Amino acid sequence: MPVLDPIKAALTDHLQTLIKKMTIGSGNTQASSRDGGSGNPLFSKSVEIQRVDERTLSMTALFDSQLTTEQSISEVVLHGDNPLDTPAFRATFMPITKNTSNEVRVDILMEVR
């Protein structure tokens, strides 16, 4: 039996209270549904969360040009107050350079199914 819509809406509400920060880092492992956390966190920012509908959240963070690193950025993690918290979301991508000449804005849509 599928989960009913009112329960999905309640789960979305609860998820919104758990996610506090977004971290970008230089993890060397591919993200999976069984991830234990971020590989090598570099920068954390408070995340802006908007509810799109009863099952979807939109999360945004801007990592401005003042944040620089010599390591390539290749992962993003959504978590509570501490980067080492069990993540709500982790994704890996092709490495990018983060220096004083660029900003990185990360937008994530998450749907409760």
N, C-alpha and C positions, 0 to 999 in steps of 0.2 A: 504494500500500500504506500503510495507516495505521501510525502510530508505536505500537510495542508498549508494554504497560503497564509492564514493568520500566524502560524508557527514560523514560517519563513520570514514574515515581517518582524516578529519578535526576535528571531536570530539576527536579523540585520540590525535592529536596534542595539542588541547586545554587542555585536561585533564593532559597531561604531564607538562604543565606550571603551573597548579594549585597545584600539589602535591609537597611539599617541604620537609616534615618531616614524620618520622615514630615514633610512640609512643607505648611503651608497658606499660601495666598497670594491675590493679587488680580489674577490674569491676566485679560486682556481677550479672549482668543481661545478658541474652542471646542476641547475636547480631541479628538484623533483618533488613529488607529492609527499615524500617521506623525509624532507629536509629537517635537520636539527637546528639550523640557525645560519647566521651569516658567516662567511669565510674569513674575511679580513675587513672589518668596518673602518671606513675612513672619515666620513662626515655624516652627522645626524642633524635633522631639522624637524621642527614641529610640523605636522601635516595638517593641511586644510581638508576637512571632510564635509562633503555635501551629500545629502540623500537624494538620489535621482528618482527613485520610486520605492515601492515597499520591499523590493528585493535587491536593489542596486545602490552601491556607494561609489562616489567619485572622490579620489584622494589626490592631492597636489602638493608638491614641495619644490621650491626654487633654491638651487645651490648657486649662489652668486659668484662673481669673478674674484672676490676676496679669498675664496676657498681654493687652494691649489695643492697639487700633489704630483710627485714624479711618477707614481704608479698609475697605470691605466685603470680606469673604472670599468667594471664588468658585471656588477650585480646591484640590485636594489632589494631592500628588505623593509617590510612594514612590521612594526612591533609595538610593545608597550613603552614605558619610560626608559628602559635600559636596552641598548643594542644586543645584549646577550639574552634577552627574553626569548622565549619560544616565538618564532615569527608567525604572523597571520598570513604572510605572503612573502615569497622570495622568487626572484627571476634573474636569470643571467642573460647577457647579451654580448654582442661584439664589443671589444674594448674601445674606449674613447679616452682622449686626453683631457684632463681638467686643469687649466692654467688660468692666468690672469686675463687672457683674451677671450674667454668664453664663460657662459652661464649654462647650467644644466637644469632644465625644468622637467620634472617627472610627473606624468599624469597616469593614474591607474584607475580602472573601473573594475569593481569586484561585485559579482552577483552571487547571491545565496540561492542554491538550487535544491 
